[in-house]
């Protein structure tokens, strides 16, 4: 069972790991019923194909790592920043402009994570479909492929048998 948390506004000046001695972060699942239902696992081909060029490889690798950790610890866990950064190939620099901090910042910029208190983050377990403005930034061949993918996905969702208790079940 996931814990629902209230997500405060992001305040980058207080970001964990920015020369304040924070070596660990508490990672919580970000409960979002719509994205949890319609989104994509960070380890899915959709993410590799479409999100990679927008979010960047380090952020995708981090989100995949966190998704695997959520599989093992669905209510959240403590993330050791230095060992995680080293394991993901981001080095050991945890300062204000270090690779791990930039990766966490990019995840928050694109709405995949939000800070929660001084030493915590809430992180999406699933990534939303790209917004129209993000699709428009893709190369032409990926824009066309994305349109095909969404058409196929919509057809798959329409073909699913509705759950009991939904308006479609009547």
TORPA-4810 file (N, C-alpha, C, O; in nm, 3 decimals):
<nodes>
NODE_1_0.084_-0.118_0.000_0.000_0.000_0.000_0.088_0.123_0.000_0.177_0.135_0.084_X
NODE_2_0.065_0.214_-0.091_0.146_0.334_-0.102_0.100_0.438_-0.002_-0.019_0.447_0.031_X
NODE_3_0.193_0.515_0.044_0.165_0.625_0.134_0.143_0.750_0.050_0.225_0.782_-0.036_X
NODE_4_0.034_0.821_0.075_0.009_0.946_0.006_0.070_1.057_0.089_0.049_1.063_0.210_X
NODE_5_0.145_1.145_0.024_0.209_1.254_0.095_0.167_1.386_0.033_0.136_1.392_-0.086_X
NODE_6_0.167_1.489_0.114_0.143_1.623_0.063_0.273_1.675_0.006_0.377_1.666_0.071_X
NODE_7_0.269_1.729_-0.114_0.390_1.771_-0.184_0.405_1.922_-0.171_0.323_1.997_-0.225_X
NODE_8_0.509_1.967_-0.099_0.529_2.111_-0.085_0.585_2.172_-0.213_0.630_2.101_-0.303_X
NODE_9_0.583_2.302_-0.220_0.643_2.373_-0.334_0.793_2.346_-0.336_0.855_2.327_-0.231_X
NODE_10_0.849_2.346_-0.454_0.993_2.323_-0.470_1.068_2.452_-0.438_1.031_2.560_-0.485_X
NODE_11_1.174_2.440_-0.358_1.257_2.554_-0.321_1.401_2.514_-0.343_1.464_2.455_-0.255_X
NODE_12_1.455_2.545_-0.462_1.587_2.498_-0.501_1.699_2.542_-0.408_1.801_2.474_-0.400_X
NODE_13_1.684_2.655_-0.339_1.790_2.700_-0.250_1.809_2.607_-0.132_1.915_2.607_-0.070_X
NODE_14_1.709_2.528_-0.100_1.716_2.435_0.012_1.733_2.290_-0.033_1.712_2.198_0.046_X
NODE_15_1.771_2.268_-0.157_1.777_2.133_-0.212_1.875_2.045_-0.136_1.986_2.088_-0.106_X
NODE_16_1.834_1.920_-0.104_1.924_1.829_-0.037_2.047_1.802_-0.122_2.039_1.801_-0.245_X
NODE_17_2.157_1.779_-0.057_2.278_1.746_-0.127_2.355_1.868_-0.175_2.462_1.854_-0.234_X
NODE_18_2.305_1.986_-0.150_2.373_2.108_-0.195_2.461_2.161_-0.083_2.428_2.257_-0.014_X
NODE_19_2.576_2.095_-0.067_2.677_2.137_0.029_2.622_2.147_0.171_2.675_2.224_0.251_X
NODE_20_2.518_2.071_0.205_2.462_2.078_0.339_2.486_1.950_0.418_2.431_1.934_0.527_X
NODE_21_2.566_1.861_0.366_2.599_1.740_0.439_2.496_1.629_0.428_2.513_1.525_0.492_X
NODE_22_2.391_1.647_0.350_2.291_1.542_0.334_2.352_1.431_0.250_2.388_1.452_0.134_X
NODE_23_2.363_1.312_0.309_2.422_1.198_0.239_2.316_1.099_0.195_2.341_1.012_0.112_X
NODE_24_2.196_1.112_0.253_2.087_1.021_0.220_1.960_1.100_0.197_1.940_1.208_0.253_X
NODE_25_1.874_1.046_0.113_1.742_1.103_0.091_1.639_0.996_0.123_1.661_0.877_0.098_X
NODE_26_1.528_1.038_0.177_1.414_0.948_0.196_1.329_0.960_0.070_1.283_1.069_0.036_X
NODE_27_1.308_0.849_0.001_1.233_0.846_-0.124_1.095_0.786_-0.097_1.084_0.676_-0.042_X
NODE_28_0.990_0.859_-0.135_0.853_0.816_-0.116_0.785_0.803_-0.253_0.821_0.875_-0.346_X
NODE_29_0.689_0.711_-0.266_0.616_0.703_-0.392_0.521_0.822_-0.407_0.456_0.863_-0.310_X
NODE_30_0.513_0.876_-0.526_0.423_0.987_-0.557_0.295_0.925_-0.610_0.290_0.877_-0.724_X
NODE_31_0.191_0.927_-0.529_0.063_0.870_-0.569_-0.009_0.969_-0.659_-0.044_1.079_-0.616_X
NODE_32_-0.031_0.932_-0.783_-0.103_1.013_-0.881_-0.191_0.917_-0.959_-0.144_0.854_-1.053_X
NODE_33_-0.318_0.904_-0.922_-0.404_0.801_-0.983_-0.408_0.805_-1.135_-0.412_0.700_-1.199_X
NODE_34_-0.409_0.924_-1.195_-0.416_0.932_-1.341_-0.287_0.883_-1.406_-0.292_0.799_-1.496_X
NODE_35_-0.173_0.933_-1.361_-0.045_0.889_-1.419_-0.018_0.744_-1.384_0.037_0.670_-1.465_X
NODE_36_-0.057_0.702_-1.263_-0.038_0.561_-1.226_-0.117_0.468_-1.318_-0.076_0.355_-1.343_X
NODE_37_-0.232_0.518_-1.368_-0.316_0.436_-1.457_-0.271_0.445_-1.603_-0.266_0.344_-1.673_X
NODE_38_-0.238_0.565_-1.649_-0.209_0.586_-1.792_-0.061_0.596_-1.825_-0.023_0.594_-1.942_X
NODE_39_0.022_0.608_-1.723_0.164_0.631_-1.746_0.241_0.507_-1.783_0.185_0.398_-1.800_X
NODE_40_0.373_0.525_-1.794_0.463_0.419_-1.840_0.569_0.392_-1.734_0.624_0.484_-1.674_X
NODE_41_0.595_0.265_-1.712_0.703_0.226_-1.622_0.833_0.285_-1.678_0.854_0.279_-1.799_X
NODE_42_0.919_0.340_-1.593_1.044_0.398_-1.644_1.132_0.299_-1.720_1.223_0.339_-1.793_X
NODE_43_1.105_0.170_-1.703_1.183_0.068_-1.773_1.121_0.026_-1.905_1.173_-0.062_-1.973_X
NODE_44_1.008_0.088_-1.942_0.937_0.054_-2.066_1.005_0.113_-2.190_1.080_0.210_-2.181_X
NODE_45_0.975_0.052_-2.304_1.029_0.100_-2.432_0.980_0.241_-2.464_1.052_0.318_-2.528_X
NODE_46_0.858_0.277_-2.421_0.807_0.413_-2.446_0.903_0.517_-2.389_0.934_0.616_-2.454_X
NODE_47_0.947_0.493_-2.268_1.037_0.588_-2.201_1.170_0.598_-2.276_1.221_0.707_-2.300_X
NODE_48_1.225_0.483_-2.312_1.353_0.481_-2.384_1.340_0.552_-2.519_1.430_0.624_-2.562_X
NODE_49_1.227_0.530_-2.586_1.209_0.584_-2.720_1.178_0.733_-2.720_1.232_0.808_-2.802_X
NODE_50_1.091_0.776_-2.629_1.041_0.913_-2.637_1.091_1.006_-2.526_1.121_1.122_-2.553_X
NODE_51_1.102_0.959_-2.404_1.145_1.045_-2.294_1.297_1.065_-2.291_1.343_1.168_-2.242_X
NODE_52_1.374_0.971_-2.341_1.519_0.976_-2.328_1.579_1.107_-2.380_1.661_1.168_-2.312_X
NODE_53_1.539_1.150_-2.498_1.594_1.271_-2.556_1.546_1.398_-2.488_1.607_1.503_-2.506_X
NODE_54_1.440_1.391_-2.412_1.386_1.507_-2.342_1.443_1.516_-2.201_1.489_1.622_-2.158_X
NODE_55_1.440_1.405_-2.130_1.482_1.404_-1.990_1.632_1.381_-1.973_1.692_1.429_-1.877_X
NODE_56_1.691_1.308_-2.067_1.834_1.281_-2.060_1.864_1.145_-2.000_1.786_1.093_-1.920_X
NODE_57_1.977_1.088_-2.037_2.009_0.951_-1.995_2.030_0.935_-1.845_1.988_0.834_-1.788_X
NODE_58_2.094_1.029_-1.780_2.119_1.013_-1.636_1.988_1.010_-1.558_1.973_0.931_-1.465_X
NODE_59_1.893_1.096_-1.595_1.764_1.099_-1.526_1.685_0.971_-1.551_1.621_0.918_-1.460_X
NODE_60_1.690_0.921_-1.673_1.620_0.796_-1.704_1.679_0.681_-1.624_1.606_0.600_-1.568_X
NODE_61_1.811_0.673_-1.618_1.877_0.566_-1.542_1.840_0.577_-1.394_1.813_0.476_-1.330_X
NODE_62_1.839_0.698_-1.340_1.801_0.716_-1.200_1.656_0.673_-1.177_1.628_0.602_-1.081_X
NODE_63_1.564_0.715_-1.264_1.423_0.677_-1.247_1.403_0.527_-1.260_1.318_0.471_-1.190_X
NODE_64_1.478_0.462_-1.346_1.471_0.316_-1.357_1.522_0.251_-1.229_1.463_0.155_-1.179_X
NODE_65_1.631_0.304_-1.177_1.686_0.252_-1.051_1.583_0.266_-0.938_1.562_0.173_-0.860_X
NODE_66_1.519_0.383_-0.930_1.421_0.406_-0.825_1.298_0.317_-0.844_1.240_0.271_-0.745_X
NODE_67_1.257_0.292_-0.968_1.144_0.203_-0.995_1.174_0.061_-0.945_1.087_-0.004_-0.887_X
NODE_68_1.296_0.016_-0.966_1.335_-0.116_-0.917_1.333_-0.119_-0.765_1.289_-0.217_-0.705_X
NODE_69_1.381_-0.012_-0.704_1.377_-0.005_-0.557_1.233_-0.005_-0.506_1.204_-0.068_-0.405_X
NODE_70_1.142_0.067_-0.577_1.001_0.066_-0.537_0.940_-0.074_-0.549_0.852_-0.109_-0.470_X
NODE_71_0.987_-0.153_-0.645_0.940_-0.291_-0.655_0.971_-0.368_-0.527_0.892_-0.451_-0.483_X
NODE_72_1.087_-0.340_-0.469_1.132_-0.410_-0.348_1.079_-0.345_-0.220_1.055_-0.414_-0.121_X
NODE_73_1.060_-0.213_-0.223_1.018_-0.138_-0.105_0.910_-0.038_-0.147_0.939_0.081_-0.161_X
NODE_74_0.786_-0.085_-0.169_0.682_0.000_-0.228_0.641_0.122_-0.146_0.587_0.217_-0.202_X
NODE_75_0.666_0.122_-0.015_0.627_0.235_0.067_0.736_0.341_0.077_0.714_0.446_0.138_X
NODE_76_0.852_0.314_0.019_0.960_0.411_0.022_1.086_0.352_0.082_1.085_0.241_0.136_X
NODE_77_1.193_0.428_0.073_1.324_0.377_0.116_1.420_0.493_0.133_1.394_0.605_0.090_X
NODE_78_1.531_0.463_0.196_1.639_0.560_0.211_1.740_0.536_0.099_1.783_0.423_0.077_X
NODE_79_1.776_0.643_0.030_1.868_0.636_-0.082_2.001_0.699_-0.043_2.007_0.819_-0.013_X
NODE_80_2.106_0.621_-0.042_2.240_0.673_-0.017_2.287_0.742_-0.144_2.306_0.677_-0.247_X
NODE_81_2.306_0.873_-0.138_2.337_0.951_-0.258_2.470_0.914_-0.321_2.478_0.898_-0.443_X
NODE_82_2.575_0.900_-0.241_2.706_0.873_-0.298_2.712_0.735_-0.363_2.762_0.722_-0.475_X
NODE_83_2.663_0.633_-0.294_2.671_0.499_-0.353_2.580_0.487_-0.475_2.614_0.417_-0.571_X
NODE_84_2.466_0.554_-0.472_2.376_0.551_-0.589_2.440_0.624_-0.706_2.437_0.574_-0.819_X
NODE_85_2.498_0.739_-0.681_2.564_0.814_-0.789_2.676_0.731_-0.850_2.691_0.727_-0.973_X
NODE_86_2.754_0.666_-0.767_2.863_0.582_-0.819_2.808_0.464_-0.898_2.861_0.430_-1.004_X
NODE_87_2.704_0.401_-0.846_2.645_0.285_-0.914_2.587_0.321_-1.050_2.585_0.238_-1.142_X
NODE_88_2.539_0.445_-1.063_2.478_0.489_-1.189_2.577_0.555_-1.283_2.541_0.600_-1.392_X
NODE_89_2.703_0.561_-1.242_2.806_0.622_-1.326_2.808_0.773_-1.320_2.857_0.838_-1.413_X
NODE_90_2.756_0.831_-1.212_2.750_0.976_-1.199_2.862_1.032_-1.113_2.863_1.152_-1.084_X
NODE_91_2.955_0.950_-1.072_3.067_0.997_-0.991_3.029_1.016_-0.846_2.923_0.971_-0.802_X
NODE_92_3.117_1.083_-0.772_3.096_1.099_-0.629_3.068_1.242_-0.587_3.043_1.268_-0.470_X
NODE_93_3.071_1.336_-0.679_3.047_1.476_-0.645_2.903_1.501_-0.608_2.813_1.486_-0.690_X
NODE_94_2.881_1.541_-0.481_2.745_1.566_-0.434_2.720_1.714_-0.409_2.619_1.751_-0.350_X
NODE_95_2.811_1.800_-0.453_2.796_1.943_-0.431_2.683_2.003_-0.511_2.611_1.933_-0.583_X
NODE_96_2.668_2.131_-0.496_2.558_2.206_-0.558_2.546_2.181_-0.708_2.435_2.174_-0.760_X
NODE_97_2.657_2.167_-0.778_2.654_2.148_-0.923_2.704_2.010_-0.964_2.740_1.989_-1.080_X
NODE_98_2.705_1.916_-0.871_2.750_1.780_-0.901_2.650_1.706_-0.990_2.534_1.746_-1.000_X
NODE_99_2.695_1.600_-1.054_2.608_1.526_-1.147_2.482_1.470_-1.081_2.375_1.471_-1.143_X
NODE_100_2.492_1.422_-0.958_2.373_1.366_-0.893_2.272_1.477_-0.865_2.152_1.458_-0.886_X
NODE_101_2.319_1.592_-0.818_2.228_1.704_-0.791_2.162_1.752_-0.920_2.042_1.781_-0.921_X
NODE_102_2.239_1.761_-1.029_2.181_1.803_-1.157_2.077_1.703_-1.205_1.974_1.741_-1.262_X
NODE_103_2.103_1.575_-1.183_2.008_1.471_-1.224_1.879_1.482_-1.143_1.770_1.475_-1.200_X
NODE_104_1.891_1.498_-1.012_1.772_1.515_-0.929_1.696_1.642_-0.968_1.573_1.643_-0.974_X
NODE_105_1.769_1.748_-0.996_1.707_1.873_-1.036_1.632_1.857_-1.168_1.522_1.910_-1.184_X
NODE_106_1.690_1.786_-1.262_1.623_1.763_-1.391_1.494_1.682_-1.372_1.393_1.708_-1.437_X
NODE_107_1.499_1.584_-1.283_1.378_1.505_-1.254_1.268_1.594_-1.196_1.151_1.576_-1.228_X
NODE_108_1.304_1.690_-1.111_1.203_1.780_-1.056_1.154_1.880_-1.161_1.035_1.911_-1.166_X
NODE_109_1.245_1.929_-1.244_1.207_2.024_-1.349_1.102_1.964_-1.442_1.009_2.034_-1.484_X
NODE_110_1.116_1.836_-1.473_1.024_1.771_-1.567_0.909_1.699_-1.497_0.838_1.621_-1.560_X
NODE_111_0.891_1.723_-1.367_0.775_1.670_-1.296_0.780_1.522_-1.264_0.675_1.461_-1.241_X
NODE_112_0.898_1.462_-1.262_0.909_1.320_-1.227_0.931_1.300_-1.078_0.912_1.191_-1.026_X
NODE_113_0.971_1.406_-1.011_0.995_1.402_-0.868_0.969_1.540_-0.810_0.974_1.640_-0.881_X
NODE_114_0.942_1.544_-0.681_0.928_1.670_-0.607_0.995_1.652_-0.472_0.992_1.544_-0.413_X
NODE_115_1.055_1.759_-0.426_1.114_1.752_-0.293_1.005_1.739_-0.188_0.894_1.789_-0.204_X
NODE_116_1.038_1.671_-0.080_0.946_1.654_0.032_1.027_1.677_0.159_1.097_1.588_0.207_X
NODE_117_1.015_1.796_0.213_1.093_1.831_0.330_1.240_1.852_0.296_1.275_1.868_0.179_X
NODE_118_1.323_1.852_0.396_1.465_1.882_0.380_1.542_1.766_0.318_1.636_1.789_0.242_X
NODE_119_1.503_1.644_0.349_1.584_1.529_0.306_1.501_1.422_0.237_1.530_1.303_0.249_X
NODE_120_1.397_1.463_0.166_1.314_1.365_0.100_1.267_1.409_-0.037_1.270_1.527_-0.072_X
NODE_121_1.224_1.311_-0.113_1.164_1.332_-0.245_1.045_1.239_-0.258_1.046_1.128_-0.206_X
NODE_122_0.943_1.285_-0.328_0.840_1.195_-0.377_0.870_1.177_-0.525_0.900_1.273_-0.596_X
NODE_123_0.862_1.053_-0.570_0.902_1.018_-0.707_0.790_0.940_-0.773_0.730_0.851_-0.713_X
NODE_124_0.762_0.975_-0.897_0.661_0.900_-0.973_0.709_0.757_-0.997_0.826_0.733_-1.028_X
NODE_125_0.618_0.665_-0.980_0.648_0.525_-1.012_0.626_0.499_-1.161_0.683_0.406_-1.218_X
NODE_126_0.544_0.583_-1.222_0.518_0.573_-1.366_0.535_0.711_-1.426_0.509_0.812_-1.360_X
NODE_127_0.578_0.715_-1.550_0.602_0.843_-1.618_0.484_0.874_-1.710_0.435_0.786_-1.780_X
NODE_128_0.440_0.999_-1.711_0.324_1.032_-1.795_0.360_1.026_-1.943_0.477_1.033_-1.980_X
NODE_129_0.258_1.013_-2.026_0.282_1.028_-2.170_0.336_1.169_-2.195_0.310_1.261_-2.118_X
NODE_130_0.410_1.185_-2.302_0.461_1.317_-2.336_0.346_1.414_-2.361_0.242_1.377_-2.415_X
NODE_131_0.367_1.538_-2.321_0.274_1.645_-2.354_0.296_1.685_-2.500_0.401_1.655_-2.557_X
NODE_132_0.199_1.751_-2.560_0.209_1.791_-2.701_0.334_1.874_-2.729_0.401_1.852_-2.830_X
NODE_133_0.366_1.967_-2.640_0.484_2.051_-2.664_0.613_1.969_-2.658_0.711_2.004_-2.724_X
NODE_134_0.613_1.860_-2.581_0.731_1.773_-2.576_0.741_1.689_-2.703_0.850_1.669_-2.756_X
NODE_135_0.627_1.640_-2.750_0.627_1.564_-2.876_0.678_1.654_-2.989_0.751_1.607_-3.076_X
NODE_136_0.640_1.780_-2.988_0.681_1.873_-3.094_0.833_1.893_-3.096_0.888_1.933_-3.199_X
NODE_137_0.901_1.866_-2.986_1.047_1.882_-2.981_1.121_1.759_-3.033_1.242_1.764_-3.055_X
NODE_138_1.048_1.649_-3.053_1.111_1.526_-3.102_1.147_1.540_-3.251_1.085_1.620_-3.321_X
NODE_139_1.245_1.464_-3.298_1.271_1.460_-3.443_1.145_1.413_-3.517_1.061_1.343_-3.460_X
NODE_140_1.133_1.450_-3.642_1.013_1.417_-3.721_0.979_1.268_-3.717_0.862_1.232_-3.699_X
NODE_141_1.079_1.182_-3.733_1.049_1.038_-3.737_0.996_0.989_-3.602_0.913_0.898_-3.599_X
NODE_142_1.042_1.048_-3.491_0.988_1.008_-3.360_0.850_1.068_-3.335_0.768_1.007_-3.267_X
NODE_143_0.824_1.186_-3.390_0.689_1.242_-3.380_0.588_1.149_-3.449_0.481_1.121_-3.394_X
NODE_144_0.624_1.102_-3.569_0.535_1.011_-3.643_0.519_0.879_-3.567_0.408_0.826_-3.558_X
NODE_145_0.629_0.827_-3.514_0.624_0.702_-3.439_0.541_0.718_-3.312_0.468_0.627_-3.273_X
NODE_146_0.553_0.834_-3.246_0.475_0.860_-3.125_0.325_0.859_-3.158_0.246_0.802_-3.083_X
NODE_147_0.288_0.922_-3.269_0.147_0.924_-3.309_0.096_0.781_-3.332_-0.015_0.747_-3.289_X
NODE_148_0.176_0.699_-3.399_0.138_0.558_-3.420_0.125_0.485_-3.286_0.030_0.409_-3.265_X
NODE_149_0.221_0.509_-3.197_0.222_0.442_-3.067_0.096_0.477_-2.987_0.032_0.389_-2.930_X
NODE_150_0.061_0.606_-2.985_-0.056_0.650_-2.908_-0.184_0.594_-2.969_-0.275_0.555_-2.896_X
NODE_151_-0.193_0.590_-3.101_-0.310_0.531_-3.167_-0.324_0.384_-3.129_-0.433_0.338_-3.098_X
NODE_152_-0.212_0.312_-3.132_-0.213_0.170_-3.094_-0.251_0.153_-2.948_-0.332_0.067_-2.914_X
NODE_153_-0.194_0.237_-2.860_-0.221_0.228_-2.717_-0.368_0.258_-2.687_-0.430_0.190_-2.606_X
NODE_154_-0.424_0.360_-2.753_-0.566_0.392_-2.734_-0.654_0.276_-2.776_-0.753_0.246_-2.709_X
NODE_155_-0.620_0.212_-2.887_-0.697_0.096_-2.933_-0.688_-0.018_-2.831_-0.787_-0.086_-2.805_X
NODE_156_-0.571_-0.039_-2.774_-0.553_-0.143_-2.673_-0.638_-0.113_-2.549_-0.702_-0.202_-2.494_X
NODE_157_-0.639_0.012_-2.507_-0.716_0.050_-2.388_-0.865_0.038_-2.413_-0.940_-0.002_-2.323_X
NODE_158_-0.911_0.073_-2.534_-1.054_0.060_-2.565_-1.096_-0.086_-2.570_-1.211_-0.118_-2.540_X
NODE_159_-1.005_-0.174_-2.608_-1.037_-0.316_-2.619_-1.041_-0.386_-2.484_-1.094_-0.497_-2.474_X
NODE_160_-0.987_-0.324_-2.379_-0.986_-0.386_-2.247_-1.127_-0.395_-2.193_-1.211_-0.308_-2.220_X
NODE_161_-1.154_-0.500_-2.117_-1.283_-0.517_-2.053_-1.289_-0.421_-1.934_-1.198_-0.421_-1.851_X
NODE_162_-1.395_-0.339_-1.925_-1.403_-0.244_-1.814_-1.415_-0.315_-1.679_-1.471_-0.425_-1.670_X
NODE_163_-1.363_-0.253_-1.577_-1.375_-0.307_-1.443_-1.519_-0.293_-1.396_-1.591_-0.204_-1.440_X
NODE_164_-1.561_-0.384_-1.305_-1.695_-0.372_-1.245_-1.700_-0.245_-1.164_-1.602_-0.208_-1.099_X
NODE_165_-1.812_-0.180_-1.166_-1.830_-0.061_-1.088_-1.797_0.068_-1.161_-1.818_0.177_-1.107_X
NODE_166_-1.747_0.059_-1.281_-1.720_0.180_-1.358_-1.843_0.211_-1.444_-1.924_0.121_-1.469_X
NODE_167_-1.858_0.334_-1.489_-1.973_0.367_-1.574_-1.979_0.283_-1.701_-2.088_0.259_-1.753_X
NODE_168_-1.864_0.239_-1.751_-1.862_0.158_-1.874_-1.911_0.016_-1.852_-1.944_-0.054_-1.947_X
NODE_169_-1.917_-0.027_-1.726_-1.951_-0.166_-1.696_-2.100_-0.192_-1.708_-2.142_-0.307_-1.722_X
NODE_170_-2.180_-0.088_-1.703_-2.325_-0.106_-1.707_-2.376_-0.152_-1.840_-2.496_-0.171_-1.858_X
</nodes>
